Amino acid sequence: MHKKLFIPGPTEVRDDILAAQAKPLIGHRMKAMTELYTGIINKIQDLLATKNFTFVLTASGTAIMEGAIRNCVQKDVLCCVNGAFSERWFKIAKACDKNADALSADWGKAIKPEMIEAKLKEKKYEAVAIVQNETSTTVRNPLAEIGDVIKKFPDVLLLVDTVSSLMGDKIDINTWGIDVCLTSSQKAFALPPGLAIGVVSDRALKKAESVTGRGHYCNFQDIKDYYDKKGQTPCTPAITLMYALDKQLDKIKTEGMDNRYKRHCAMAKEVQDWGKKYWSLFAEPGYESVTVTCMNNTRKINVADLNKELGNRGFAISNGYGKLKEQAFRIAHMGDLTLDEVKELLKNINEILKLEG
Ligand SMILES: Cc1ncc(COP(=O)(O)O)c(C=O)c1O
């Protein structure tokens, strides 16, 4: 039996989107590819209300995290760390031989704008790297306010992982001044895994010109040059996933970005209200994610057993991430899921655990 995915990626992909992948292939140097790819880029820019350089890489989102570091940082980068995925920024920067400093907050806590401001006053950084929606803790960092702080330091670039939020949460790339915004296809886009999407500001492209060791596969300038000349990608893309992406972008446009955001907020409220009633929420109040919610396992249930029983009923949720395993559990409410589907899941959990209605 298929288990409906309430896990924070991969998320549920609707049948028509899955079917869109099954069309005959085209050559990646054919005119049809240029039409498909340029169409996709225009649609993403339109939905995100930005003209910033946009590309789709055949890779998972982590590839653009590494690309952002390699293209935008010669030496000094401040990595905001408040969970497992933001820790990844720090590890990548180190692995790329950068001089990375971690600005840490406890798991469950948000990175506050004043914490970043204090660090930027202390030392000259080329970039600040942050995760907008920390999937491991389900904390949503206040990016609008953080963007305002970064603007006070005109040479500092803002690199933002929106892997588990873009196309679910409201992300204002232009207003917040996001220089590199990156995501993966298998989360709030509600697509299969395999594509990463990057949106890069002119400032970041300019900075990249002076950075050495930018690498090859995710070299922003090379990808842009190829796009400008041919309307294609430098290397062979996952063409069938592009078919699915193209169709999904049309469906998102039909729903409307505001409606999509509102649907995510309604699902988040449903899960968070339930979470507060029967458990407690792991995220600091006021900083809860709108795409995924982590509950503290205050009732000391066996999360793996719960998930097994849910599996028998056709649902899957997530255990706590890493060190939070069995101490917490997560329910994702992102992508194309509906409020009714979320209610159905919670009803089933209530039945299994004999929680009252
Ligand atoms: C916030 C965040 N960043 C990065 C990643 C890594 O994404 P990918 O596996 O697509 O490289 C994930 C995956 O769950 C994530 O949730």
The ligand as an ORCA input file, in Angstrom:
! r2SCAN-3c Opt
* xyz 0 1
  C      16.828     22.699      5.098
  C      17.488     21.674      4.229
  N      18.626     22.000      3.607
  C      19.266     21.123      2.809
  C      18.767     19.855      2.610
  C      19.467     18.933      1.688
  O      18.736     18.869      0.514
  P      19.096     17.803     -0.611
  O      18.968     16.465      0.025
  O      18.061     18.083     -1.672
  O      20.483     18.094     -1.066
  C      17.595     19.466      3.263
  C      17.065     18.104      3.086
  O      16.201     17.650      3.784
  C      16.940     20.402      4.077
  O      15.793     20.084      4.702
*
